[in-house]
Amino acid sequence: MPKIKGPKIPLIICKILLVSLCLVLIPCSCTTSNNDPIATQTIVNDSISNWINQGNNTELSNKEKDSIYQKAILAVDKSSQDSLKLYYYSRLSLAYLDLNDSLRFRTTNKKTRDLADRIKDTLNQAYALWDLADFFETQMVMDSAFYNYQEAQKRFTSLEDNYNAGRMFYNMALIQTDVKDYTGAEINTFNSIELLKPLNEDLRLHRCYNLLGSITKELNEYDRSLEYFNLAEEYLSKADKDEKNRLYYPKLQNNIGNVYKDQGNYNAAKKYYQKAVFTEDSLRFFDPSTYALIVNNLAFSRFKLGDTLNILQDLEMAKRIQKELNDIEGLSLSEYNFAEFYLSKNDTLNAVASGQKAKQYAEEGSNNKRLLASLGLLARIDPKNSLNYTERYIALTDSLIQVERQERNKFTRIRFETDEFIAENESLVRKKQIWTGLALSIFLLGVSLYVIFYQRSRNQALQFQQQQQTSNQEIFDLMLSQKQKIAETKKAEQKRISEELHDGVLGKMLGARMVLTGLNKVASEEAISERAKAIAALKDVEGEVRAISHELSHAAYHNINNFISSIKELLKTTCSTNDLDFSFDYDETYDWDAMKGEIKINLYRMVQEILQNAVKHSKCKNILVSFVRRNQILIVTITDDGQGFASKPGKKGIGMRNIKSRVEKLGGTWDIDSRPNKGTTIILNIPLESQNNAHEVIHEKRV
């Protein structure tokens, strides 16, 4: 089979495209995303899958299934991930196909095909076309079914998916067999075999050879037909012997029996029909329609051989099964066989009645082959209406020949026009290659310039970010160092006081007590009493001093507000250098060092930036700073008594933009209130989040 080839693109254009792609991807590698929608999307995906699975519940009515599927479609429509939308559209399209809801299927299938085309997903294009072909086949629109199978086959072939491409060839051949385009059907069946043989798909190869046997039987090439049926039997013997595959065997034996029946070899036909009926016991339960057909054929072959024992009972049993299944095609055959049997018994009345029923069922089931046979039979056994039946027979034959010719021409035209379209498309692509090359050159030049300027901008942004990180790290190190120094100094001072109390005061008191104890030897009753009181008092003082010593020793490990000290130092340095007075109010009971490092660093920077702006622009004399904590919000207010300014929307300097950026990074808000000659007030609202809760828990434990 010839393979479809695309236009060749010049090597130089490929190289240019490759270089351009690399240049474009370089800056992209530096980009990261802070958003993480995976958890939310996973929940949505689970809901959609659950809805689709619920809709597959066979106990639900079609209306209930449709309601569930509509929920899934609404959720899929809102999804922003094309690959997931395509996956769920495809599943819903197939669900509506199984539901026989033509309108919903066509709508969902079109969404699937449009999205697959837009994102150039060839595999899902092929599956969507396959579903559409199945739909048209069930609607008996055979040319559209054939066209979509062919389009699906081309896409599977382009993906080197030989298994599914082979299945599409087989489906095309089935349609061509139905419209009696036997030559085209043979070609496509061999195409399917060519693709499936290397894959060792024994069951599908069985079906292909079984189809070839049926095609050649219709062409009256009985020897070739039997050869193909024998090959079909060989492949079936090598296939897996599961419950479903076992049912292929009786159908194959029935097909072989039909070849011998058409040849008039009823003995051989009877043998194969008996093998079909008696070899597979489960056939009657798992495929009653095929069982009734084979029983019918076996009874007819026995009748032709003169064996009329229980013939009517077998025909009646087959007819009863077919009526239960509403098998119109099978009922047409049964009534035809009844007519033949009654005719052999010279029961013309019943023969005509059965023949008319056979004709009626054939018309109802659009079975033209059986209709022709019924008209031919009635023309022989009903002399009064023979001319009418004969005329209808001739008219139907002519009509079928014309229709079959038109259908064959239609399928030939579909193949030809598709190939012609591909050739024209290749020609147009080749003609446009030169213009494409020129356009690409101009585009690449523009891309190169853009990449250069973009990369330069990115580098500047990265440098600024690195500088900011370095600055933040310096502040953090400064705070850490200051905290360590203050803690060491505090610890040393507390230890010194503890040692002096213990070694100095306590020692002296101990000596005094010992002296007084010695004086107790004085025998005066009054002296003894006074000395006892003094000794008791000294003991009390000794206990108090010891307790104070221990408390001071433990206090060496208590936290201090290092962050507040850093802010004070910043205010003192800035204001003393510029001859300004400042006031700093804050909650002394709150452990400010318990705040996150990110908040402290950014808050320090914002205060620093605001102080610099006040010194540089406001010409103020006093600066007031306050830190107030309300629930989980830190409110920072900085006020100066400078000249102020009139706010202009949209005009902010670099300093203000930096403050805005830092506040937003912390998830807070800010506001500025300034009027000419009225000073300026800046308020920062910063959420403290969970660190305050942790601090309060620790504080409660200490208490």
C-alpha positions in Angstrom: 0.0 0.0 0.0 1.4 3.4 -1.0 2.2 5.7 2.0 1.2 9.3 2.1 4.2 11.6 2.1 4.3 15.2 3.1 6.2 18.0 1.4 10.0 18.2 2.0 11.2 21.2 3.8 14.6 22.6 2.8 17.4 21.7 5.2 18.5 25.4 5.6 15.0 26.3 6.8 15.0 23.5 9.4 18.4 24.7 10.7 17.1 28.3 11.0 14.0 27.1 12.8 16.1 25.0 15.3 18.4 27.9 16.2 15.4 30.2 16.6 13.7 27.8 18.9 16.7 27.5 21.1 17.0 31.3 21.3 13.3 31.7 22.3 13.6 28.9 24.9 16.6 30.4 26.7 14.8 33.1 28.7 11.8 30.9 29.3 14.0 28.6 31.4 14.3 31.3 34.0 10.6 31.7 34.5 8.8 30.1 37.4 5.2 30.1 38.5 4.0 30.6 42.0 0.5 29.3 41.2 -0.2 25.6 42.0 -3.7 24.6 40.6 -2.9 20.9 40.6 -4.9 20.1 43.7 -8.0 22.0 42.5 -7.8 20.5 39.0 -7.4 17.0 40.5 -10.7 17.4 42.4 -12.5 18.6 39.2 -11.1 15.7 37.2 -12.2 13.2 39.8 -15.7 14.6 39.7 -15.9 14.4 35.9 -14.6 10.8 35.9 -17.2 9.9 38.6 -20.0 11.4 36.6 -19.0 9.6 33.4 -18.7 6.3 35.3 -22.1 6.9 37.0 -23.6 7.4 33.5 -22.3 4.0 32.4 -24.6 2.4 35.0 -26.9 0.2 33.1 -29.6 0.4 35.7 -30.2 4.1 35.0 -32.6 5.4 32.4 -31.4 7.3 29.4 -32.8 10.5 30.9 -30.9 10.0 34.1 -27.7 9.2 32.2 -28.1 12.4 30.1 -28.5 14.5 33.2 -25.3 13.1 34.6 -23.4 13.5 31.4 -24.6 17.2 31.1 -22.9 17.9 34.5 -19.7 16.4 33.2 -19.9 18.5 30.0 -20.4 21.7 31.9 -17.4 21.0 34.1 -15.2 20.0 31.0 -16.2 23.2 29.2 -14.9 25.3 32.2 -11.5 23.4 32.2 -8.5 25.3 31.0 -6.4 22.3 30.2 -6.9 21.3 26.6 -5.5 17.8 26.9 -7.9 16.9 29.7 -10.8 18.6 27.9 -10.0 16.5 24.8 -9.8 13.3 26.9 -13.2 13.9 28.6 -14.9 15.1 25.4 -13.8 11.9 23.7 -15.2 9.8 26.5 -18.5 11.7 26.5 -18.8 11.5 22.8 -18.5 7.7 23.0 -21.0 7.6 25.9 -23.6 9.5 23.8 -22.9 7.1 20.9 -23.7 4.2 23.1 -26.8 6.1 24.4 -28.0 6.5 20.8 -28.5 10.2 21.4 -27.7 11.6 17.9 -27.9 15.3 18.8 -25.7 15.1 21.9 -23.3 12.8 20.1 -22.9 15.1 17.1 -22.3 18.2 19.4 -19.8 16.5 21.7 -18.0 14.8 18.8 -17.6 18.1 17.0 -16.1 19.7 20.1 -13.7 16.7 20.3 -12.7 17.1 16.6 -12.4 20.9 16.8 -10.2 20.8 19.9 -8.1 18.0 18.5 -7.6 19.9 15.3 -6.7 23.1 17.2 -4.0 21.5 19.3 -2.9 19.2 16.5 -3.6 16.0 18.4 -3.6 13.4 15.6 -4.4 10.4 17.7 -7.6 12.0 19.2 -8.5 13.3 15.7 -8.4 9.6 14.5 -10.5 8.4 17.5 -13.1 11.1 17.0 -13.4 10.3 13.3 -13.8 6.7 14.2 -16.7 7.4 16.5 -18.3 9.6 13.8 -18.0 6.8 11.3 -19.6 4.3 13.7 -22.5 6.8 14.1 -23.0 7.2 10.4 -22.9 3.4 9.9 -25.7 2.9 12.5 -27.7 5.6 10.7 -27.1 3.7 7.4 -25.3 6.7 5.9 -22.7 4.5 4.4 -20.8 7.0 2.2 -20.2 9.3 5.2 -19.2 6.3 7.4 -16.7 5.1 4.7 -15.3 8.6 4.4 -14.7 9.0 8.1 -13.2 5.5 8.5 -10.8 6.4 5.7 -9.9 9.7 7.4 -9.3 7.9 10.7 -7.2 5.3 8.8 -4.9 8.0 7.3 -4.3 9.5 10.8 -3.5 6.1 12.4 -1.2 5.4 9.5 0.7 8.7 9.9 1.2 7.7 13.6 2.4 4.3 12.5 -0.4 2.8 14.6 -0.8 -0.3 12.3 -3.2 -2.1 14.6 -5.9 0.6 14.4 -5.1 1.5 10.8 -5.8 -2.2 10.0 -9.1 -2.1 11.8 -10.2 0.9 9.8 -9.4 -0.9 6.5 -11.5 -3.8 7.8 -14.4 -1.5 8.6 -14.2 0.1 5.2 -14.2 -3.3 3.6 -17.4 -4.3 5.5 -19.2 -1.2 4.2 -18.1 -1.9 0.7 -19.3 -5.5 1.0 -22.7 -4.2 2.1 -23.0 -2.0 -1.1 -21.6 -4.9 -3.2 -18.3 -3.0 -4.0 -16.6 -6.3 -3.8 -13.4 -5.3 -5.6 -12.8 -2.4 -3.2 -13.7 -4.6 -0.3 -11.1 -7.1 -1.3 -8.4 -4.5 -1.6 -9.1 -3.0 1.8 -9.3 -6.4 3.4 -5.9 -7.3 2.1 -4.6 -3.9 3.3 -5.9 -4.8 6.7 -4.2 -8.2 6.6 -0.9 -6.7 5.5 -0.9 -4.5 8.6 -2.2 -7.1 11.1 -0.1 -10.1 10.2 3.2 -8.8 11.7 1.3 -8.0 14.9 0.1 -11.6 15.3 -3.5 -10.4 15.7 -4.9 -13.9 15.1 -8.6 -13.1 15.9 -8.7 -10.1 13.6 -6.9 -12.0 10.9 -9.6 -14.7 11.3 -12.3 -12.0 10.7 -10.4 -10.6 7.7 -10.2 -14.0 6.0 -13.8 -14.8 7.0 -14.8 -11.6 5.2 -12.8 -12.5 2.1 -14.6 -15.9 2.1 -18.0 -14.2 2.2 -17.0 -11.7 -0.6 -15.7 -14.5 -2.9 -18.9 -16.5 -2.2 -21.0 -13.6 -3.4 -18.9 -13.5 -6.5 -19.6 -17.3 -7.0 -15.8 -18.1 -6.6 -16.5 -21.0 -4.4 -13.1 -22.6 -4.4 -11.4 -19.3 -3.4 -14.1 -18.8 -0.8 -13.4 -22.2 0.8 -9.7 -21.4 0.8 -10.2 -18.2 2.7 -12.6 -19.8 5.2 -10.0 -22.5 5.9 -7.4 -19.8 6.5 -9.9 -18.1 8.8 -10.3 -21.4 10.7 -6.5 -21.7 11.1 -6.1 -18.3 12.6 -9.2 -18.9 14.9 -7.5 -22.0 16.2 -4.5 -19.9 17.3 -6.6 -17.1 18.9 -7.4 -17.0 22.6 -10.2 -19.4 23.6 -12.2 -17.1 25.8 -16.0 -17.2 25.9 -16.5 -14.5 23.3 -14.1 -15.9 20.8 -15.6 -19.4 21.0 -18.7 -18.0 19.3 -16.8 -17.2 16.2 -16.4 -21.0 15.4 -20.1 -21.9 14.8 -20.5 -18.8 12.6 -17.5 -19.8 10.5 -18.9 -23.4 10.1 -22.2 -21.8 9.1 -20.5 -19.7 6.4 -18.7 -22.8 5.0 -22.0 -24.6 5.0 -23.6 -21.7 3.0 -20.9 -22.1 0.3 -21.8 -25.8 -0.1 -25.5 -25.0 0.0 -25.1 -22.4 -2.8 -23.2 -25.1 -4.8 -26.1 -27.6 -4.2 -23.9 -29.9 -2.1 -26.4 -30.4 0.7 -24.6 -33.3 2.2 -21.4 -31.2 2.9 -23.6 -28.3 3.9 -25.4 -30.5 6.4 -22.1 -31.7 8.0 -20.9 -28.1 8.6 -24.3 -26.9 10.0 -24.3 -29.9 12.4 -20.7 -29.0 13.5 -21.9 -25.4 14.1 -24.9 -26.4 16.2 -23.5 -29.3 18.2 -19.8 -28.2 18.8 -20.6 -25.1 20.8 -23.3 -25.8 23.5 -23.4 -22.2 24.8 -24.4 -20.8 21.3 -28.1 -21.0 22.0 -27.7 -18.9 25.2 -25.0 -16.4 24.2 -26.0 -15.9 20.5 -29.6 -17.2 20.0 -30.0 -15.3 16.7 -27.0 -17.2 15.1 -28.3 -20.4 16.7 -31.7 -20.0 15.1 -30.1 -19.2 11.7 -28.0 -22.3 11.8 -30.9 -24.5 12.8 -32.9 -23.0 9.9 -30.1 -23.8 7.5 -29.6 -27.3 8.8 -33.4 -28.0 8.5 -33.4 -26.7 4.9 -30.4 -28.8 4.0 -32.0 -32.0 5.5 -35.2 -31.1 3.6 -33.3 -30.8 0.3 -31.8 -34.3 1.0 -35.3 -35.7 1.6 -34.9 -36.0 5.4 -38.2 -34.5 6.6 -38.2 -35.9 10.1 -39.0 -33.1 12.6 -38.3 -30.5 9.9 -41.4 -28.5 10.8 -40.5 -28.6 14.5 -37.0 -27.3 13.8 -38.3 -24.6 11.6 -40.9 -23.6 14.1 -38.3 -23.5 16.9 -36.0 -21.3 14.9 -39.0 -19.0 14.0 -40.0 -18.8 17.6 -36.5 -17.7 18.7 -36.4 -15.1 15.9 -39.8 -13.7 16.9 -38.6 -13.3 20.5 -35.6 -11.4 19.3 -37.5 -9.5 16.7 -35.0 -10.8 14.1 -36.6 -9.5 10.9 -33.9 -10.8 8.6 -34.0 -14.3 10.2 -37.8 -14.4 10.1 -37.7 -13.6 6.3 -35.4 -16.6 5.8 -37.6 -18.8 8.0 -40.8 -17.9 6.1 -39.0 -18.5 2.8 -38.0 -22.0 4.0 -41.5 -22.7 5.2 -42.8 -21.7 1.7 -40.3 -24.1 0.0 -41.3 -26.9 2.4 -45.1 -26.4 1.9 -44.5 -26.2 -1.9 -42.8 -29.6 -1.8 -45.9 -31.0 0.0 -48.2 -29.4 -2.7 -49.7 -27.1 0.0 -49.9 -24.1 -2.2 -52.1 -22.1 0.1 -49.6 -22.2 3.0 -46.7 -21.9 0.6 -48.1 -18.6 -0.8 -48.9 -17.3 2.7 -45.3 -18.1 3.9 -43.9 -16.6 0.7 -45.8 -13.3 1.2 -44.6 -13.2 4.9 -41.1 -13.7 3.7 -41.5 -10.8 1.2 -43.1 -8.6 3.9 -40.2 -9.3 6.3 -37.6 -8.7 3.6 -39.2 -5.3 2.8 -39.4 -4.4 6.4 -35.7 -5.2 6.9 -34.5 -3.7 3.6 -33.1 -7.1 2.7 -33.1 -6.8 -1.1 -31.5 -10.2 -1.6 -34.2 -12.0 0.3 -36.8 -9.8 -1.3 -35.7 -10.9 -4.8 -35.8 -14.5 -3.8 -39.3 -14.1 -2.3 -40.6 -12.4 -5.4 -39.1 -15.1 -7.6 -40.7 -17.8 -5.5 -44.1 -16.1 -5.4 -44.0 -15.7 -9.2 -43.7 -19.5 -9.4 -46.3 -20.5 -6.9 -49.0 -17.8 -7.2 -50.2 -17.9 -10.8 -52.8 -15.2 -10.4 -50.2 -12.6 -9.3 -47.3 -14.1 -11.2 -47.0 -11.2 -13.7 -47.1 -8.6 -10.9 -44.4 -10.4 -9.0 -42.3 -10.8 -12.1 -42.5 -7.2 -13.0 -41.5 -6.2 -9.5 -38.7 -8.7 -9.6 -37.3 -7.1 -12.8 -37.8 -3.5 -11.6 -36.1 -4.3 -8.3 -33.2 -6.0 -10.1 -32.7 -3.0 -12.4 -32.9 -0.6 -9.5 -30.5 -2.5 -7.4 -28.0 -2.7 -10.2 -28.2 1.1 -10.7 -28.0 1.8 -7.0 -25.0 -0.6 -6.5 -23.3 1.0 -9.5 -23.8 4.5 -8.0 -22.6 3.4 -4.6 -19.4 1.9 -6.1 -18.8 5.0 -8.1 -19.4 7.1 -5.0 -16.8 5.2 -2.9 -14.3 5.3 -5.8 -14.9 9.0 -6.1 -14.2 9.4 -2.3 -10.9 7.6 -2.6 -10.0 9.5 -5.8 -10.9 13.0 -4.5 -9.1 12.4 -1.3 -5.9 11.4 -3.0 -6.3 14.3 -5.5 -6.8 16.7 -2.6 -3.6 15.4 -1.0 -1.6 15.8 -4.2 -2.9 19.4 -4.7 -2.1 20.2 -1.1 1.5 19.0 -1.6 1.8 21.1 -4.7 0.6 24.2 -2.9 3.0 23.6 0.0 5.9 23.3 -2.4 4.9 26.6 -4.1 4.8 28.3 -0.8 8.1 27.1 0.5 10.1 30.1 -1.0 7.7 32.6 0.4 7.7 30.7 3.7 11.5 30.9 3.8 11.5 34.6 3.2 8.8 35.2 5.9 10.7 33.0 8.3 13.9 34.9 7.7 12.2 38.2 8.5 10.5 36.6 11.5 13.7 35.1 12.8 15.4 38.5 12.5 12.6 40.1 14.6 12.7 37.2 17.1 16.5 37.6 17.5 16.2 41.3 18.2 13.4 40.6 20.6 15.3 37.9 22.4 18.4 40.2 22.7 16.3 43.0 24.3 14.2 40.7 26.4 17.3 38.8 27.7 18.9 42.1 28.6 15.8 43.1 30.5 15.7 39.8 32.2 19.3 40.0 33.2 18.7 43.5 34.7 15.7 42.2 36.6 17.7 39.2 37.9 20.5 41.5 39.0 18.1 43.7 40.9 16.5 40.7 42.5 20.0 39.4 43.5 20.9 42.7 45.0 17.6 42.8 46.9 18.3 39.3 48.3 21.8 40.3 49.3 20.5 43.4 51.0 17.8 41.4 52.8 20.4 38.8 53.9 22.6 41.6 55.3 19.7 43.0 57.3 19.0 39.5 58.6 22.6 38.9 59.5 22.7 42.3 61.3 19.6 41.5 63.3 21.0 38.1 64.2 24.3 39.5 65.2 22.8 42.2 67.3 20.4 39.8 68.9 23.4 37.5 69.8 25.4 40.4 71.3 22.5 41.7 73.4 21.7 38.2 74.6 25.4 37.6 75.6 25.6 40.9 77.3 22.4 40.3 79.2 23.4 36.9 80.2 26.9 38.0 81.4 25.4 40.9 83.4 22.8 38.7 85.1 25.4 36.1 85.9 27.7 38.8 87.4 24.9 40.1 89.6 24.0 36.5 90.6 27.7 35.8 91.6 28.0 39.0 93.6 24.8 38.3 95.5 25.8 34.7 96.1 29.5 35.2 96.9 29.4 38.7 98.5 26.2 39.6 100.3 25.3 36.0 101.1 28.8 35.4 102.5 28.7 38.4 104.7 25.4 37.5 106.1 26.6 34.0 106.8 29.5 35.5 108.7 27.3 37.7 110.7 25.1 34.8 111.6 28.0 32.8 112.8 29.3 35.7 115.0 25.9 36.1 116.5 25.7 32.4 117.1 29.0 32.7 119.0 27.6 35.5 121.2 24.8 33.2 122.3 27.2 31.9 124.9 26.4 35.1 126.9 24.2 33.9 129.7 22.0 36.9 129.8 18.4 35.9 129.2 17.6 39.1 127.4 20.8 38.9 125.2 20.0 35.4 124.2 16.5 36.4 123.1 17.7 39.3 121.1 20.4 37.3 119.4 17.9 34.6 118.5 15.7 37.2 116.8 18.6 38.6 114.9 19.7 35.2 113.7 16.2 34.5 112.5 16.0 37.7 110.6 19.4 36.9 109.0 18.1 33.5 107.9 15.1 35.2 106.2 17.4 37.6 104.4 19.6 34.7 103.3 16.6 32.9 101.8 15.4 36.0 99.9 18.9 36.6 98.5 19.2 33.0 97.4 15.8 33.2 95.6 16.8 36.4 93.9 20.0 34.8 92.8 18.3 31.8 91.2 15.7 34.0 89.5 18.4 36.2 88.0 20.3 33.2 86.8 17.1 31.9 85.0 16.4 35.3 83.5 19.6 35.1 81.5 17.7 32.9 79.0 14.7 35.1 78.5 14.0 36.6 74.9 14.5 40.3 74.1 13.1 42.3 71.3 16.0 42.4 69.0 13.8 43.6 66.1 12.6 46.6 68.0 16.2 47.4 68.9 17.1 47.4 65.2 14.2 49.8 64.4 15.3 52.1 67.3 18.8 52.0 66.0 17.6 52.9 62.5 15.5 55.8 63.8 18.3 57.1 66.0 20.9 56.9 63.2 18.6 58.5 60.6 17.3 61.3 62.8 20.5 62.2 64.6 22.3 62.5 61.2 19.6 64.9 59.9 18.9 66.8 63.1 15.4 65.4 63.5 13.4 64.4 66.6 11.5 61.1 66.6 9.1 59.2 68.7 8.6 55.4 68.6 5.6 53.7 70.2 5.1 49.9 70.3 3.6 47.2 72.5 6.3 46.3 74.9 4.5 43.1 76.0 4.6 41.5 72.6 7.5 39.4 71.4 8.3 41.1 68.1 11.1 38.7 67.3 8.5 35.9 67.0 7.4 37.4 63.6 8.5 35.6 60.5 11.9 36.6 59.1 10.3 37.7 55.8 8.0 40.2 57.6 10.9 41.6 59.7 13.2 42.1 56.7 10.6 43.6 54.5 9.2 45.8 57.3 12.7 47.1 58.2 13.3 47.9 54.5 9.9 49.7 54.2 10.5 51.8 57.3 14.0 52.6 56.0 12.6 53.7 52.6 9.9 55.9 54.2 12.4 57.6 56.6 14.7 58.3 53.6 11.8 59.8 51.6 10.9 62.0 54.6 14.4 63.2 55.1 14.9 63.8 51.4 11.6 65.4 50.4 9.5 66.5 53.3 11.8 69.0 55.2 10.2 67.8 58.4 11.4 68.3 62.0 9.6 65.4 63.8 8.9 61.8 62.8 6.4 59.6 64.7 6.5 55.8 64.3 4.0 53.4 65.9 3.6 49.6 65.8 0.1 48.5 66.9 -1.1 44.9 66.8 -4.9 44.3 66.3 -5.8 40.6 66.2 -3.7 39.2 63.5 -2.9 42.5 61.8 0.2 44.7 62.4 -0.6 48.3 61.8 2.5 50.5 61.2 2.0 54.2 61.1 4.7 56.7 60.1 3.9 60.4 60.3 6.1 63.5 59.6 5.3 67.2 60.0 6.9 68.1 56.7 5.6 70.1 53.7 3.5 67.2 52.3 2.4 67.0 48.7 -0.7 66.7 46.5 -1.3 63.1 45.4 -1.3 62.5 41.7 -2.9 59.2 40.6 -0.6 56.9 38.7 2.6 58.8 39.5 4.8 57.0 42.0 8.5 57.0 42.3 10.8 54.0 42.6 10.7 54.1 46.4 6.9 54.0 46.5 6.8 51.2 44.0 9.2 49.2 46.1 7.0 49.8 49.2 3.9 48.7 47.3 5.8 45.5 46.0 6.9 44.6 49.5 3.5 45.1 51.1 1.8 43.0 48.4 4.5 40.3 48.8 3.4 40.1 52.5 -0.3 40.0 51.5 -1.0 43.3 53.1 -2.3 46.7 52.1 -1.0 50.3 52.5 -2.3 53.8 52.3 -0.8 57.3 52.1 -2.4 60.5 53.3 -0.6 63.7 52.4 -1.6 67.3 51.7 0.4 70.4 51.1 1.8 71.9 54.3 -0.1 69.3 56.4 2.6 66.6 56.5 2.5 63.0 55.4 1.1 59.8 57.0 1.8 56.3 55.7 -0.1 53.4 57.1 0.9 49.8 56.5 -1.4 46.9 57.3 0.5 43.6 57.4 -1.1 40.2 58.3 1.0 38.4 60.9 -0.5 34.9 60.0 0.3 31.9 62.1 3.5 33.1 63.9 1.5 35.3 66.3 -0.7 32.3 67.3 2.5 30.3 67.9 3.8 33.1 70.1 0.6 33.3 72.1 0.7 29.5 72.7 4.3 29.7 73.9 3.5 32.7 76.1 0.6 30.8 77.7 2.9 27.8 78.4 5.4 30.1 80.1 2.7 31.6 82.3 
